[in-house]
């Protein structure tokens, strides 16, 4: 059986012991019913995987002894998405959870002309990313950046592969047929109502390649999920 993974953001790679915070301790001891000498895994979100054994099963301050620290190899490429957040918080939260499980490395809340929601609850969204990382037993926490204006992002980004998914009836290639494996990639997903024609024109002038995510019109969070899945599959093939 796989060992449970708990988040330890402040643990040091050379640590010999670690005390979980109260929420994590309660979940480990009271909910999962772990006891002294049980083994668990700790993740700092920066690629370190700690194997540990519980030495004090206090439900408020669970203490573990570090048995081993392994550095998990980072992804060979960066997979980034700039996506406009919607007014419906539950939809974008669902996207963040699933994108983390699939393997996204960076999420950029994108503020375009038709973006419905420019302010985000960063702490709540960060907790969703942490939970999804642990659930999927990964050891790198995706970076949730501050919201960025569309024009600023497209002018400043220098990823080798820069893609934009839009709905205008212009010549586009299927995403999976456009990407080259192994290259850092940023894809832009627009808001409900899509990017404006001026935004698309600006992106193309800055070297972004227009791509299609299929033959049907997708909601923002669905488009983001399809994009992350296709990109991850291309990189994994």
C-alpha positions as CSV (number, residue, x, y, z in Angstrom):
1,X,0.0,0.0,0.0
2,X,1.3,3.5,-0.9
3,X,2.3,5.6,2.1
4,X,0.2,8.8,2.7
5,X,1.9,12.1,1.7
6,X,1.7,15.2,3.9
7,X,2.7,18.7,3.1
8,X,5.7,20.1,5.0
9,X,6.5,23.5,3.3
10,X,9.1,24.6,5.9
11,X,11.1,21.3,6.2
12,X,14.8,21.5,5.4
13,X,16.5,18.8,3.2
14,X,18.9,18.0,6.1
15,X,16.2,17.7,8.7
16,X,16.3,14.8,11.1
17,X,12.9,15.4,12.6
18,X,9.8,17.4,11.8
19,X,6.7,18.6,13.7
20,X,3.5,18.8,11.6
21,X,1.2,21.7,12.1
22,X,-2.1,21.3,13.9
23,X,-4.3,20.7,10.9
24,X,-1.9,18.2,9.3
25,X,-1.4,16.4,12.7
26,X,-5.2,16.2,13.2
27,X,-5.7,14.7,9.7
28,X,-2.8,12.2,10.1
29,X,-3.6,11.0,13.7
30,X,-7.4,11.6,14.2
31,X,-8.7,11.1,10.7
32,X,-6.3,8.6,9.2
33,X,-5.6,7.0,12.6
34,X,-1.9,6.7,12.3
35,X,0.1,5.7,15.3
36,X,3.7,5.7,16.6
37,X,6.1,3.9,14.3
38,X,3.8,4.2,11.3
39,X,5.7,5.4,8.2
40,X,4.5,8.4,6.2
41,X,5.9,10.6,3.4
42,X,6.4,14.3,3.5
43,X,6.6,16.7,0.5
44,X,8.0,20.2,0.6
45,X,6.6,21.1,-2.8
46,X,10.1,21.7,-4.1
47,X,10.9,18.2,-5.2
48,X,12.1,16.6,-1.9
49,X,10.5,13.4,-0.8
50,X,10.9,12.5,2.8
51,X,10.3,9.1,4.3
52,X,9.5,9.4,8.0
53,X,8.3,7.4,11.0
54,X,5.9,8.8,13.6
55,X,7.6,9.2,17.0
56,X,4.9,11.2,18.8
57,X,1.3,10.7,17.7
58,X,0.0,13.8,19.3
59,X,-3.0,15.0,17.3
60,X,-2.0,18.6,17.6
61,X,1.8,18.3,17.2
62,X,2.6,15.1,15.5
63,X,6.4,14.5,15.4
64,X,8.2,12.3,12.9
65,X,11.7,11.1,12.5
66,X,13.2,11.5,9.1
67,X,14.5,8.2,7.7
68,X,15.4,9.3,4.2
69,X,15.3,12.3,1.9
70,X,15.2,11.8,-1.9
71,X,15.2,14.5,-4.5
72,X,12.6,13.7,-7.2
73,X,13.7,14.6,-10.7
74,X,11.9,17.7,-12.0
75,X,9.9,17.6,-15.2
76,X,12.1,17.8,-18.3
77,X,10.1,20.8,-19.6
78,X,7.9,23.5,-18.2
79,X,4.2,23.3,-18.9
80,X,2.5,26.6,-18.3
81,X,-1.0,27.9,-18.9
82,X,-2.4,31.4,-18.9
83,X,-6.1,31.2,-18.3
84,X,-8.9,33.8,-17.7
85,X,-10.7,33.1,-14.5
86,X,-14.5,33.0,-14.5
87,X,-17.0,34.5,-12.0
88,X,-18.0,30.9,-11.0
89,X,-15.3,30.1,-8.5
90,X,-16.1,26.4,-8.3
91,X,-15.4,25.9,-12.0
92,X,-11.9,27.4,-11.8
93,X,-11.2,25.6,-8.6
94,X,-12.1,22.4,-10.3
95,X,-9.7,23.2,-13.1
96,X,-6.8,24.0,-10.8
97,X,-7.3,20.7,-9.0
98,X,-7.4,18.6,-12.1
99,X,-4.6,20.4,-13.9
100,X,-2.4,19.8,-10.9
101,X,-3.2,16.1,-10.9
102,X,-2.3,15.9,-14.6
103,X,1.0,17.7,-14.1
104,X,0.8,21.5,-14.8
105,X,3.8,23.5,-13.5
106,X,2.6,27.1,-13.7
107,X,-0.9,28.7,-13.7
108,X,-1.2,32.4,-14.7
109,X,-4.5,34.1,-14.1
110,X,-5.0,36.0,-17.3
111,X,-6.6,39.4,-17.4
112,X,-7.9,40.0,-20.9
113,X,-10.5,42.5,-22.1
114,X,-13.4,40.1,-21.5
115,X,-12.1,38.5,-18.3
116,X,-15.0,38.2,-15.7
117,X,-12.9,38.0,-12.6
118,X,-9.6,39.8,-12.0
119,X,-9.2,39.3,-8.2
120,X,-8.5,35.8,-6.8
121,X,-8.5,34.3,-3.3
122,X,-4.9,33.2,-3.4
123,X,-4.8,31.4,-0.1
124,X,-7.8,29.2,-0.9
125,X,-6.5,28.4,-4.4
126,X,-3.1,27.6,-3.0
127,X,-4.7,25.1,-0.6
128,X,-6.4,23.5,-3.6
129,X,-3.1,23.1,-5.4
130,X,-1.5,21.6,-2.3
131,X,-4.3,19.1,-1.8
132,X,-4.2,18.0,-5.4
133,X,-0.4,17.6,-5.3
134,X,-0.7,15.3,-2.3
135,X,-3.6,13.4,-3.6
136,X,-1.8,12.6,-6.8
137,X,1.4,11.8,-4.9
138,X,3.5,14.4,-6.6
139,X,6.4,16.4,-5.0
140,X,6.5,19.6,-7.0
141,X,3.8,22.2,-6.2
142,X,2.6,24.2,-9.2
143,X,3.3,27.9,-9.1
144,X,0.2,30.1,-9.0
145,X,1.3,33.4,-10.2
146,X,-0.2,36.8,-9.7
147,X,-2.8,37.9,-12.3
148,X,-1.2,39.3,-15.4
149,X,-2.6,41.6,-18.1
150,X,-2.9,39.9,-21.5
151,X,-0.8,42.4,-23.4
152,X,2.0,42.4,-20.8
153,X,2.2,38.6,-20.8
154,X,2.3,38.1,-24.5
155,X,5.0,40.8,-24.9
156,X,7.2,39.5,-22.2
157,X,7.0,35.7,-22.4
158,X,9.9,34.0,-24.1
159,X,9.0,30.3,-23.9
160,X,10.2,28.4,-27.0
161,X,6.6,27.3,-27.7
162,X,3.9,30.0,-27.3
163,X,0.4,28.9,-28.2
164,X,-3.0,30.6,-28.2
165,X,-6.3,28.8,-28.4
166,X,-9.2,30.9,-29.8
167,X,-12.5,30.4,-31.5
168,X,-12.3,32.7,-34.5
169,X,-12.6,31.0,-37.9
170,X,-9.0,31.4,-38.9
171,X,-6.5,28.8,-39.9
172,X,-5.4,26.9,-36.9
173,X,-3.7,23.6,-36.3
174,X,-4.8,20.9,-33.8
175,X,-2.8,21.4,-30.6
176,X,-1.5,17.8,-30.5
177,X,-0.1,18.2,-34.1
178,X,1.5,21.6,-33.3
179,X,3.6,20.9,-30.2
180,X,7.1,19.7,-30.2
181,X,7.9,17.4,-27.2
182,X,10.6,18.6,-24.7
183,X,10.2,22.3,-25.2
184,X,9.0,24.7,-22.5
185,X,5.5,25.7,-23.5
186,X,2.9,28.4,-22.6
187,X,-0.7,28.2,-23.8
188,X,-3.3,30.9,-23.5
189,X,-6.9,30.1,-22.8
190,X,-9.4,32.9,-23.1
191,X,-12.5,34.0,-21.1
192,X,-16.1,33.2,-21.8
193,X,-16.7,35.1,-25.1
194,X,-13.1,34.4,-26.2
195,X,-10.2,36.8,-26.8
196,X,-10.9,39.9,-28.9
197,X,-9.6,40.0,-32.5
198,X,-7.1,42.7,-31.4
199,X,-5.8,40.4,-28.6
200,X,-5.4,37.5,-31.0
201,X,-3.6,39.8,-33.5
202,X,-1.2,41.0,-30.9
203,X,-0.4,37.5,-29.8
204,X,0.3,36.4,-33.3
205,X,2.6,39.4,-33.8
206,X,4.5,38.3,-30.7
207,X,5.1,34.8,-32.1
208,X,2.2,32.9,-30.6
209,X,0.9,30.0,-32.7
210,X,-2.9,29.7,-33.0
211,X,-4.2,26.2,-32.1
212,X,-7.5,24.4,-32.0
213,X,-8.7,22.2,-29.1
214,X,-11.3,20.4,-31.2
215,X,-14.5,20.9,-33.1
216,X,-16.8,22.0,-30.3
217,X,-16.9,25.3,-28.4
218,X,-15.7,24.7,-24.8
219,X,-16.2,26.5,-21.6
220,X,-13.0,28.2,-20.2
221,X,-12.2,25.5,-17.6
222,X,-13.0,22.7,-20.0
223,X,-10.7,24.2,-22.6
224,X,-8.0,24.6,-20.0
225,X,-8.4,20.9,-19.0
226,X,-8.2,19.7,-22.6
227,X,-5.1,21.9,-23.3
228,X,-3.3,20.6,-20.2
229,X,-4.2,17.0,-21.0
230,X,-3.1,17.2,-24.7
231,X,0.2,19.0,-23.8
232,X,1.0,16.5,-21.1
233,X,0.3,13.6,-23.4
234,X,2.5,15.1,-26.1
235,X,5.4,15.6,-23.7
236,X,4.9,12.0,-22.3
237,X,4.8,10.3,-25.7
